[in-house]
Amino acid sequence: MKIVSLCSTGSCCPVVKITDTQVEIGEKGNTCVLTKEQWETLRDKIQKNEL
């Protein structure tokens, strides 16, 4: 599992947790779980400035 914090302080911001099967984005009590396919689609759209 890879965990990436979305801010420099580390504990107060949402994180991205990446496993072999899914990606979880958010913080305690407020998360979104994506399949790897959904994650790749989201990542592609962000990189293409579609979002």
C-alpha positions as CSV (number, residue, x, y, z in Angstrom):
1,M,0.0,0.0,0.0
2,K,1.2,3.5,-0.8
3,I,-0.2,6.5,1.2
4,V,0.3,10.1,0.0
5,S,-0.8,13.1,2.0
6,L,-2.4,16.0,0.1
7,C,-0.7,18.7,2.2
8,S,2.7,19.4,3.7
9,T,1.7,19.0,7.4
10,G,0.6,15.4,6.9
11,S,-2.0,14.9,9.6
12,C,-4.7,17.5,8.9
13,C,-5.4,16.8,5.2
14,P,-6.9,14.1,3.1
15,V,-4.7,11.2,1.9
16,V,-4.6,9.0,-1.1
17,K,-4.2,5.3,-0.3
18,I,-3.3,3.1,-3.2
19,T,-3.5,-0.7,-3.1
20,D,-3.3,-3.4,-5.8
21,T,-7.1,-3.3,-6.2
22,Q,-8.4,0.1,-5.2
23,V,-7.6,3.7,-4.4
24,E,-9.1,5.5,-1.4
25,I,-9.2,9.3,-1.3
26,G,-10.2,11.3,1.7
27,E,-10.1,11.6,5.5
28,K,-11.7,9.8,8.4
29,G,-15.5,9.8,7.9
30,N,-15.3,11.2,4.4
31,T,-13.8,8.9,1.9
32,C,-14.2,7.9,-1.8
33,V,-13.1,4.4,-2.9
34,L,-12.3,3.9,-6.6
35,T,-11.4,0.8,-8.5
36,K,-8.0,0.9,-10.2
37,E,-9.9,1.4,-13.6
38,Q,-11.8,4.4,-12.2
39,W,-8.6,5.8,-10.7
40,E,-6.8,5.6,-14.0
41,T,-9.7,7.4,-15.7
42,L,-9.7,10.1,-13.1
43,R,-5.9,10.5,-13.4
44,D,-6.0,10.7,-17.2
45,K,-8.7,13.4,-17.1
46,I,-6.7,15.5,-14.6
47,Q,-3.5,15.1,-16.7
48,K,-5.4,16.2,-19.9
49,N,-6.9,19.2,-18.0
50,E,-10.4,17.9,-18.5
51,L,-11.1,18.4,-14.8
